[in-house]
């Protein structure tokens, strides 16, 4: 079982990811969301990421399904400014708190699929979208703090004497992540005092304590006792797919995402000596790198990420509950590697 780290200095928090509505049959989707949420809670995840884009159903409705089927798991809802006014987001957060007495996290995203933004008549340049995101998130936070009516006049948003009701209890104020690996994205996260979520480079490219602020990564894990077993499962789950590769290349032509470009340019042959694997990303099956190998080898890589300063880890969508058990085995070994600096990252 995965459990939250309780190190003397800083905890490590784990989040899973909710299935996307575009990838699951409509008749089975509600059940699938509830199942993955319950697995995630049983294995000690702090929360669960819910995607948003033009193809998917509303993430706030999915969050409500998760709240109804769990006791403590926090929905981590992707929030795109072009979809709703900041008041609508704050109102939804406080409404869910009122109805369920539960906390949510916000994953603030400035980009996404470029064609989605253009379809909504949003041609804002990449770095300027992060400037907008800072204003947007600031208004949401001010409304949720509820100390006084909010007055704000910025470049992108203006509100006057705006108050949120019902008020949000201080204990349920949302955690805020900013998704983005570019300099503009990282600067926005720092300016907001939010957790910067990146798509990581291979762990060997980071130095000790390189990430000094609140930082996290999105990464998939496929690990078994033996490396051969892990790679067999990896190739079964993500076989080569020429159509997926072409779709990835097409997406690259319309994307201005820094992380998308950086991952696409990375090369390397995965092996037990180098478990960093990009084939699922390159075949358009997922949007994060994977670590594949034996429990011990993947734990070494995870310990390097933690040693570099990353403290929040968003895992890929678990295909079965047992996969979260394998992830727990990796974090348990990473804990032992990092002792006494960080203890009890995970227990099985």
Secondary structure, DSSP 8 states (H G I E B T S, - for coil): -------SS---EEEEE---GGGS-HHHHHHHHHHHHHHHHHTT-SEEEE--STTS--HHHHHHHHHHH-SS-EEEEEEEGGGS-HHHHHHHHHHHHHHH----EEEEES-S-HHHHHHTT----HHHHHHHHHHHHHHHHHHHH-SS-EEEE-SS-EEEEE--SS---GGG--EEEEE--SHHHHHHHHHHT-EEEEE---GGGS-TT---SSEEEE-EEEEESSHHHHHHHHHHHS---HHHHHHHHHHHHH---HHHHHHHH------SS--EE-HHHHTTS-SS-EEEEEHHHHHHHHHHHHHHT--EEE----SSHHHHHHHHHHHHHHHHHHTTTS--S---
